[in-house]
């Protein structure tokens, strides 16, 4: 890891903990709620304390000026929900393009266990090499997804997730994002499978309590933060839910304390 990489990691986190809001879903899902007026959403979540926002390179001009001095990550592959296979993520940019767009870091998605794993693994390795030369951190989004996985819920199986995060470290990533296994006890296996900072994905939006309790459980299991999209940018009050999540990650608040301080109702 270079000095530049270290310096830029500080721009997308706080004291080694990370609260990232990915908003690259315009390719995947279209201009859904929270993304049409992405400028206002970016202002709200960064005002709420998140460390960085993440988009595709083409949205960069709508990010700068609205992120309140927070970090910016450019995502480098994508697929759509209406295409033949959403697991088939393809390159949408290079590390150099991300740098030209003003990025502090880049991210790349790999589906471990899918039939596209081989190509995505090779691409991730190329991304980490490009990024290392330029001193740019790489956030690997490493999921257990695909036809080669077995079990009742393979995408949330701790063994599969542990394999995915270790793969990210093996090919040179600096941070790794993956799914939450469902409880702190099993997720501890995931966080102990790598020396990288591990952040959890949000997935489909749940209640505020479910979201914050998931964050609390992940942190208790040794996670280093979150990278949540829809649970934050589609919230009725993106700033408030950002404040709640940040309270757990950066201030070690309990679920109840975080929700109450953010002014969010504590659902039964």
TACORSUL-V687384 format. One record per run of one state. SS is the DSSP state (helix for helix, strand for strand, loop for the rest). FROM is the first residue (numbers start at 1). LEN is the number of residues. Records with the same first field share a line. If there is no record, write none. Layout:
SS = FROM-LEN / FROM-LEN
This chain:
loop = 1-2 / 12-2 / 15-2 / 23-2 / 29-9 / 48-4 / 56-1 / 64-7 / 76-1 / 79-11 / 92-3 / 101-4 / 113-4 / 135-2 / 145-9 / 157-1 / 171-4 / 179-5 / 192-5 / 202-6 / 221-4 / 228-2 / 234-4 / 252-3 / 262-7
helix = 3-9 / 25-4 / 38-10 / 57-7 / 95-6 / 117-18 / 154-3 / 158-13 / 184-8 / 208-13 / 230-4 / 238-14 / 255-7
strand = 14-1 / 17-6 / 52-4 / 71-5 / 77-2 / 90-2 / 105-8 / 137-8 / 175-4 / 197-5 / 225-3
